[in-house]
Amino acid sequence: MNKNQYNQLIIKYYSRRQGMKIMTFSAIRHNRRSKTFRLSTTAMLVSGLLFGAETAFSATVSSTDTPSEEGNNAVALKGITVWGQAPTEDTASYTAQDVTVASKLPTALKDIPQSVSVVTRQRIEDQNLTTLDDALQQVTGVTVTRNNTSTSQFRSRGFHLNASIDGVPVYSALGGSEQFDLGIYDRVEVLRGPAALLSGSGEPGGSVNVVTKKPRDHFALSGALSAGSWDNYRSELDVTGPLNDSGTLRARAVGIWQDRDFFYDKTHQEKKVFYGVVEYDLTPDTTLSLTFTDQIDNIDALSYGLPSYDGKKNYALLDVSRSLNTAPEWAYFNTHTQEYVAGLEQRFNNGWTLTGKFRYLNKDTPYSDISPRGVGVDPDTNTLSYSWVRKYDYEYHRHALDLYAGGPFSLFGREHQALIGYNYDDYQEQYTGGRTWGALASQPGISLFDSSAVQQYDVVATQGKRTRTIQNGFYGQTRLKVLDSFTWVVGGRVSNFSVKERDIYPAEPTTWKKTLSESGEFTPYTGLIYELTPQISVYGSYSEIFAPNDEKNAQGTTLDPRKGEQYEVGVKGSFYDGALNASLALFRVEEVNRALSDPNYPDGNDNGESVYIAGGKARSEGVEAEISGSPLPGWDITAGYAFLTSRYLDGTETEAYSLDEPKHSFKLWSHYRVQSGALDGLGLGAGLYAVSHYSGDRTNGDDRVQGGYALVNATVSYPINKNFTVSLNAENLTDRKYYESIGTRGTYNIYGAPRNFTLSLRAKF
């Protein structure tokens, strides 16, 4: 099959999947007097994707009088500039033409000198992914470590990940603090490796950019109902369209409700989500957008996992039923999150855009629970002891501003790109509450299998603190086209960072005390891309790390900032006009002043706060390989392998520093949709998730180790008619018993889910 034949098949496939008609450009060829133009097959495909996604966009076209190969009556296209970035929904694709996670400007994966992965809307629906945990679990080289029923930690290359929402950075390690349901997003973009250029201070593991769904210029309605194992019920409704005849005012609303139990006893969750966005074209080149998101997430008997055995078994992992939950029924963890976003985009005729976004987030999290002592379970009696009962109310407030301008410019006869911007983030966190220390001393030897014996004590608030973190900085980046096949990406950022805190309870609020301040911190970035062929390029990049520590030592002093650097080289390929992407990367990351838990304070200080010490110089290095997209019409695939090693370099520790990340990981998902015949539209998918062993801290002889394992997942779907599709998803088909997260002696050791099924009905109009 030659390239043109493949493109024609792709065009036919997308038009069938999206229920649209793609006009062949031979039908709009006219004579030179009309000054219309002819597009290549590649341009036809791109245009089909854009129009098929029904994305509002504007284009500038210049034509020449150069005769085409088909005669003097046709004119060839000289250049086209498209504003905005097409969404991935309704493209039936597992890859994206462009991403913004590495730059504010939409950039092809092949043109980014770092490793990037994308989880598209099509893959989200095929695999029935509903949380960010689910999505990142599928990404090459990313490890998801669950803290409890509600929150998780995400790591790549031995370090935590940062986050941004529609390009606006979140200045903290990505965890559970600002996650919304996956149903409001078009895609998830993941950059592995430092992303200090756009976010300033941040985690070296990389950055996750979640892209929200946008309004369409035509009416569309979709929804889904699903029922799964352990009484997992979920419904989604998504409606969008124009609000006036001209289509200049558009809106979209998404509603989600979920009510579920879990494979472990007692825990119950109810989630309600509303997402609404309005876009208004003030002029043909100026667009105002307003967004509101509200999510309520209430969890009863929240589980923090299981303790380990005690020293009699070297603190090894428990071998018990996966349904065991040591949390009492009275424990709870509730969150209410609201987010407001205002955006303004101005487009100019020279190809530049000026964009401003303001984001306000408010979150309230009251919770109450217990903590087992860090001595483990007695294997002879299957009993354990608890150390305290706690009850807290956390509040979070964030004001974030992001302003940037970007576009093309000409220099020495070549076209280049430039980006310049400023962002500001004001994050305030406060808590009030307390712990009842030693209250459970009168209840020693509680059965591992009877947490109901743990009494609910009346915890009185004894402390409260407010912390305010302000970050801001200027950043810039240029993409210089040195030669036709050689691009130099260079940029940098100047960052300012400050932290202050004050006590707010039980006495009157005290004065602010500055605990950390850094200013004028410069973090450079550079990368080289050499195009071997139009489809294959090689690259190398260098980036620096700056990440202030907010952890404190036993004296209450904040640890020095973490600093480091990353080197990465690799090769990338983009085939079949971007329908299939592949990459191979080698990397090395080095960092100093990594915060480590102080072994002299395993239960924290007298206020219940964790205590840390600064680690020495650490290094992680490895290899990542990935392929994603559509090698043939109807067949979508994503496969990724990662190899990772980590260690300390100066003798401060005796082993690897990221033990809970496997050395080897392989993730595969393949889906095929029948293209014709009696089974036209039938979808069949299967996946493999395989990792080598990982463990908890072993410096004291602890033996909490999870051996390597593999999980098999699958799906089958069938379109009942053009509007309704029914699907069945299965996870862990072989019912493999394993710990997906390894924690401490006392808690955070969490089993992976047993074999489970979800039946879904999706509708699109």
N, C-alpha and C positions, 0 to 999 in steps of 0.2 A: 504494500500500500504506500503510495507516494504522499507527500505532504498535502497537496491540494485535495486528494481524495479523503485524507483524514480530516481536514478542515471541514469539508462538506458534510461528513458524517457527524462531526461535532455540532455544526450548525443545526442539522436536522434533529440531533438528539436534544439540544437545549430547547429548540422550538417545541418539540413534543412534550418535554417535561414541564415547560412553563405555560403551555396552552396559548402560544403566541404565534404570530406570523412575522417572519423576517423577510423584508423586501430585498430581492436581489438587486444589486446596484446596476446591473445591465439594464434594468427597467427604467432607471432614471438618467441614463446617459442621453445627452442631447447634443446639439451642435455647439460650437464655440461661442456663438452669439449669446446663448443663455448663461454661459459661464458656470454651468454645473460641473460636477467632477465625478471621476471614477475611483472607487476604492479597491484595494487589493483584498484577497480572501482573508488575510489576517485582520485588516481593518473591519471587514464585514463581521468577523467573529466577535471582535471587541465591541463593536456597535451593537451587535445582537445581545451581548451580555448586558450592556448598559441599558438599552431600551427594554430588554426583557425584565430587568430588575425594576423597571418603571421608576428610575431615579431622575429627579429633576436636575438638569445640568444645562450649561450653556457652552457653546463652542465657537471658536474663531477659526475661520478657514481662509486660507489664501491659495489661489490657484494660479497656474502659469499657462502660457499658451503653447507649452511643449506638447507636441503630438504624442499620443500614446502608441503603443505597438499595434493597437487595433484600428488605427486610422486617424485621420486628421480631424474628425468630428468629435473626438473625445479629448478631455483635458485631464492631466494627472494632478493628484493632490500633492501640494507642496508641504503643508503643515497643518496640524490641528491641535488645539489646546482645549482640554476638557477640565472644567472646574469640578472639584469634589472627588469623592472616592466612592465607587459602587459598593453596595452591600453584598454580602455573600448569600443572603437568603434568596431562594428561588433560582440560584445558579446551578443547583444540583452538583456542586463542586466541593472537593475536600481541600482545595487550595485557594489562595487569593491572588488576584493580579497585583495588588499593591497593599502595603501595610504602612502604618504610621508610628509603630512602636519604637523604631530606631531614629526617626526624624519626624518632625511635624508635617513634613511634606510626603505625600503618598509616593512610596518607592518600591520598585519590584524587588522580590526576595533576592534575585541574583545580583542586585546592585548594592547590597548591604554587606559590609565587610565584617559581619558577625553572624552567629547562628540564630535563626528565627524560625519559629513554628507557628502555625495557625490552626485553631479549632473552629471550623466554619459552622454556620447554622445548619447546613445539611447533615454534617456529622453529629451535631448536638441532637438532632431529631432521630437520626438512624440509630444511635446508641442510647437514646433516652437519657441523656445527661441533664441533670436538673440543678446541680450546684457547681460552684467553681472548683470544689474538691474533685468532683467527677471529671471535669474538663482537664484540669492540670494532671490528673492521674494518667491521662492518655498522652501527655507530651513527652517527647524524647528527653531523657536526662533529668527530668523533674521528679522529685520524691515528695510524696504527701505523707506527713506524719500527723496523725490525729491526736489532739489534746483531750478531747472529750466528744460528746455527741454533737456539740455545736461548732467548735472551732478546730483549726488545724494549723500546722506550720508547713511552709512550702520551701523546698531547697533545690538548688541546682549548682553543680560544680563545688559542692561543699559549703555553700552559703545560702542565706535566706534570699527571697525574692522581694523586690519592690512592686508597687502597683501604680497604675494611672487609670483614670476613667475618662474616656474620650480624649486622651492626651494630657489631661490635667493631673500632675503627679500627686501621689499620696505619700507624704514624707514619713513613712514608717514601714517596717517589715510587713509584708503581706501576711495577714492572719485572718482572724475572724471579725475584726473590728468594723470593716466597712463592706462586707460582702452582701450583695443582693442576689436574688434568685436568678438563675441562668436564663429564665424565660424572657427577660427584658433585653437581652443582648443579641446582637447580630453575630458576633464572633469574639474569640479570645486570641489575642496576639501575644506571643512570648518571645522575648529577646533574652538569650542566655549570655551571661557575662555582664560586667559593669555597664551601667547606663547613666553615668554621672553627668553626661553632657546636658541632658534635659532635666534631670531631677536633682542635680547637685549632690548633696550628701545622700548616701543610700547604700543598700546592700550589694555586695559584689556578685551575688548569684544571678542577677538579671532583673528584668522588669516585665510585668504582666500588664498589658493594656486591654481593658475590656471596652468594646465599642457597642454603644446602645443602638437599639432599633430607631430608625428615623421615619418620619411621616412620608407617605407616598402621594403622588399627584393624581391617583385614581383610587376609587373605593376598593377595599379588600377586607375580607373578614376571614379569620381562621380561629380554630379552637381545638382543644384536645381533652379527652377524658381518659383516665387510666386507673387501673386497679392492680395492685401487686401483692407480693408475699407480705405477711405480717400486717395485714389490714392497712396497706399503703394506698390511699386514695388521693387523686390529684385532678384538678381541672384548670384549664387555661382558656382565656378569651383574648383575642387580639383584633382590634378594629382600627382601620386607618383610611384616610381619604381627604379630598379637598373640602373646605368649608365655604368656598365661594365659587362662582361660575368661572372665574379666570384661573383658579388654581393657585393663586398667590398666597392663600391662607390654607395651611394644611395641618392636620393633627393626627395623633396616634395615641391609643390607650391600650394598656395590657393589664389584665386582672388575673391573679393566680390564687388558688386556694389549695392547701394540702393538709391532710390529716392522716397521721401514721403512727404505728408502733414500730418496734425494732426487733431484731432477732434476739436481743437480750431482754430480760424481764423488766417490767414496770415502766420503762421509759416511754413517754408519749409526747408527740410534737404536733402542734397546730401552727400553720404558717399562712399569713394573708399578705398579698402584695398588690399594690397598685402603682402603675407607671403611666404617666401622661406627658406628652410633648406636643408643643405647638410651634410651627415655623411660619413666619410671615415675610414675604419678599417686599421690603419697603420700596425697593427699586429693582429693576432687573439684575442689578449687581450687588445688592445689599440685602442680607437675610438676618432676621432676628429670630432667635429660638428661646423658648422657655420650657423648662422641664421640672417635673415634680415626681418624686418617688417616695412611697411609704411602705414599710415592711414591718409587720408584727410577727414575732417568732417566740412562742411560748413552749417551754420544754419542762415536763414533770419528770422527776427522778433522773435527772441528767447523770450520765455515766462518765466517769473519768478512767474507765478501764479497770484492770485488776492489779493487785499487788503481786509480788513474786514470793517464792518460798524464802524462808529465813536462812541463816548461815549454815544450818544443818545440810542444806542442799545447795550451798554456794549461791544463794539468791537466784536460783534458776526459775524459769517461767512456769506458771501453773499449768497442769494438764487437767482441765476441768471442762464442764459443758460450756459451749459458747453462749448459752442463754443466761449464764450467771451474771448478776449485776449486784455489786456490793453497795450501791447507793440506796439510801432509805427512800421510801415513797414520798416523804414530805419535802425532799430536796427539790429545788426548782432553779431554772435559769431562763429569764425572760428578757427579750430585747425589743425595743421599738425604735426604728431608724427612719428618719425623714431627711430627704435631700432636695435642695432647690438649686437649679442651674440656669443661668442666663448667658446667652452667647450672641455675639454679633460678628458677622463676616462680611468684609468688603472686598469685592473682586475688581481688579483693574484690567484695562485692555492690554497692558504689557505682559500679562501672565502672572502678576503678583497678587497675593491675597494678604489682607490684614485681618487678624482674628483675635477676638477677646472673649474670655470665658470667666465667669465668676461662679463659684461653687460654695454653697453653705450646707453643712451637715450637722444634724443633731441626733444624738443617740442616747438612750437611757437603758441601763442594764442592771436591774435588781436580781440578786441571786442569794441562795442559801444552800450550804452543803456541809459535808464532813470530809476529813482527811485521815486515811490510815497512817499510823506511825511508820517510819521508814525502816522497820525491822523485819518486815515480811511475815509470812504465814508459817506457823509451826506445822511441819508436815506430819507430825505424830498425832496432833489433835485437830488439825484443820481450823485453828482459831487464829485471830489477829487482834490487835489493839488499835484504837483510834486516838489521835492526839488532840483534836479540837473540832468545834463546830463554829462555822463562821456565817456572817450575814452582812452583805455589803450592797450598796447602791452606787453604781458608776455612771457618770454622765460625761459625754464627749461632745465637743463643739469644734467645728472646723470651718474657717473662712479661707478660701483659696482663690487666687487670681492668676490667670495665665494670659499674657499678651505676646503675640509674635507676628512677624511678617516674613514672607518667603516667596521666592519665585525665581525665574531665570534672568540671566544677564549675559551680555556678550563681551568677550575680551579676546584680543588677538585672533579674531576671526572665528572663535568657537563659542558655543553656548554653554554656560555653566549654571549652577544653582546656588542660592544663598539663603540662609535662615538666620534671623536675629530675634531674640525675645527676652522677656523678663517674667519671672513668676514669683509669687508670694504665698506663703502658707502660715496661717496662725492656728495652732492646734492647742485646745485646752482640754484637760482631763481632770476630773475630780472624783473623789470617792468619800463616802462616809460609811461607817459601820464598825464592826469589831469581831473579835474571836474570843471564844470561851476556852481558854487554855486549861488543860488538865481536868476539864469537867467530866471527861470520860474515864478518868483514872479509876473511878469506882466501878467501871464495867470492863474489867480485864477479861481476856479470853473469849471474845464474842465469836460465835461460829461464823465461818466464812460464808456459810449458806443461809444465814439468817440475819440480814442487815436490819430487819424490822425491830430487832432488839435494841438498836441504837435509839436513844431517846432524842426528842427534839427539844433542845434547850432554848430558853428565852435569851437571845443574845442582845445585849445592850450596846448601842453605838458608843465607842470610846475614842475614836480617832477620825480624822478627816483631813484630806490634803488636796490642794489644787496645783496642777503643774501646767505651765504655759510654754510651748515650744514655738518659736518663730524662725522661719527660714525664708530666705529670698536670694535672688541672684540673677545675673545677666548671662545669657548664653548666645553662642553663635556657631554657625557651621557653614562651610562652603563645600560644594562638590565641583572640583575643577576638572574639566575635560582636557587633560594635558595633551593627549593624542586621541585619535578616533577610538582606539582600543584600550586607552589607559586613563583611569580616573583616580584622582587624589582627593580623599575626604579628610578635611582637617577642621577642628573646632576646639572650643574650650568654654569654660564656665568659671565665673567668679562668684563664690557663694558666701553667705553670711548665715550664722547659726547661733541661736541663744536659747537657753533654758532657764526658767526661774520657777520657784515654787513657794508656797506658803501654807501653813496649817489653817484649817477652817473649822475644826471641831476638836474638842468640845468647847474651847474658849472662842472668843471673838477672833475673826481672821487676823492673822499676823501680817507683818509687812512682807513684801516680796523679797525673796533671797535668790540671787542669781547663782546657779550651780554650774553653768557651762556657757562659754561664749567663744565663738570662733568667727573671724571676719577676714574677708579678702582671700579666702582659700581658693586657689586656682587648680582646676583639674583639666588637663589637656586630653585630647582624643585625636587620633589620626588613623587613617586606613588607606590602603592601596588596592585597587581592583584592576586586574588586567584581563581583557577579554580575549581568550584564545580563539574562540569562534563566536558567532552570534548566539550560540546556545550555551557555551561553557566559559566560565571565568574562574580565575584564581585570585586569592586575596590574602592580605595580611593586615592586622590591626593592633594598635596599642592603646590602652586606656588606663587611667589612674583611678584610685579608689580613695574616697574621703567619706567616712561614716562616723559621726560623733557617737560616743557611748553615752547612754543615759543610766547605765548600771553603776552602782556605788559599791565601794569596799566596806569593810567592817567599821571604818572610821567615819563613814558617811560622805566620803570624797568621791566625786565622779571620776571614772576611769578616763584616761587619755583617749583621744579619738583613734579610731582604726584607720590605718592608711595602707595602701598597697598598689598593685598594678597587675594588669593582665596582658598576656601576649596570645594572639590567636592567628593561625594560618589555616587556609582551607581552599576547597574547590566547590563551585556551585554550578548547577545546570538547570536550564529551563527549556523544556521541550514541548513540541506540539502547540506553539504559540502560547506558552504559559500554562497549559492544562496540566502539565506534570513537572514538578520541581524536585530536585535532588541536591544534597549537600554532604560534605565530609569536612570535619574540622578537628584540629589539634589545638589544645589550649594549655596554658599554665597561669595560675593565679597565686599571688603571694600577698600575705597580709600580716600586719603586726598589731598587737594590743587587742586581740580577740578576748571578749569577756567570758570567763569561766566561772561556774558556781564554786564558791569557797567551800572546800570539804570540811572546814572547821565549823561551818554553820549550815548543816543539812536542812534544818527546819526554819532557816531565816533568823533575823534578829528578834529582839523583844517585841517589836511592832508587827511581826509577821512578814516583814519585807525580805526579799531574797538578797543575799550578800554575794559579791563577785570579786574575783581577782583578775588581773590582766595576764593573758597568755602570751607566749613568745611568738616568734615568727612561724607562720603556718603556710603550707603550700598544698595546692590541689592541682592536678593535671590529668589529662585524659583525652579521649577521642569520642566524637559523636558523629553518627551517620544517620541520614534520614532521606526518605523518599515519600512524596505525597502528591496526590492528584489523580488524574484519569489517564491511564495508559491506553485505554480503548473506550469507545462509547459504551456507557452503561456500567463500566467497571471503575470503582473508586477504591483507592488503597492509601493507607498511611503505615509506614514501617520505620522504626527507629531503634538504633542500638547506641548505648552509651557505656564507656569504660571510664572509671573514676578511681584515682588513688589520692589519698590525703595524708599529710604527716606534719609534725612539727620539725623545724630545722635546727633549733638551738638547744635541744635537750631539756626544754621545760616540761615536756610530757614524753611518755615512753611509747605512745601508740598514735594511731590515726585520730584526728580530731572530729571526724564526721562519720562515726561508726554506724549511725542509723541510715546512711545512704549505701545501697549495695554497690559493690565494685562493678558488677555487670548487670545491665538491664536491657531487656528487649521488649518492644511493644509493637504489636501488629493488629491492624484492623482492615479487613477487606470486605467490600460490598459490591454485589452485582445485581443489576436490575435488567430483567429480560426485556428485549427491545421489540419483539414482534411475536405473532402467533397466538395460540390459545392462552398462553400464560403471560401475555404482554403486561408489563408493569410489575410482575412478581419480583420482590426483592429478597435476596439471601445474603446474609452477612455473618462473618465469624472473626474472632479475634483471639490473640494470645498475649498474655502479660506474664513475663518470666523474669525473675531476678535471682541473683546469688544471695548468699547469706548476709545478714546484718545483725547488729547487736546493740546493747546498751553500754554504759560505762563499765569497763573491765579492769580499771586500774587497781581496784581493791580485791581482785580475784572473783568478782561477780561473774556469773555464768548465764546471763540472759541473752541467748542467741537464738535467732530464727534462721533455720537452714533455708537453702534455696528452694524455690517452688515455682510452679507455673499455673496460671488460671486460664480457663477457656470460656469465652463468652460467645453468644450467637444471637441472631435476630432473623425473623422472617416477616415480610409484610406483603400486603396485596391490596391494590386499589379496587374497592367495591364498585366505584364509578369515578367520574372525573372529579368529584368533590370529596369523597370519603375514602380513607385508607385505614385498614386495620393492621396492627403489628403485634408481634410477641417477642419480647426480649428476655434472654436468659443469661444469668451471670454465674460464674463459678460452676459450670456444668458438672465437673468431676467432684464437686463438694469437698474441695481441699481444705483441710483445717490448718490454719496458720495465724500468726500474729502479724497484723499489718503495721503495728507501731510498737516499738520497744521503749519503755520509759525507765522509771526508777525502781528502787526496791519497794516503795510503798504504793505506787499507782502509775497510770499512763500506759500500762501494757494492755493493748487493745486487740481483740480478735478481729479478723476479717470476716465479712458476711458469708454465711453458708450459701448453698445453691438457692437461687431465688428467681422469680419470674414476674414480668409486668406485661399486662395486656392493655393496649392503647388503641383508641379510635381518634384519628385526626381528620379535621374538616377544613377545606380551603375553598373560598368563594371569591 
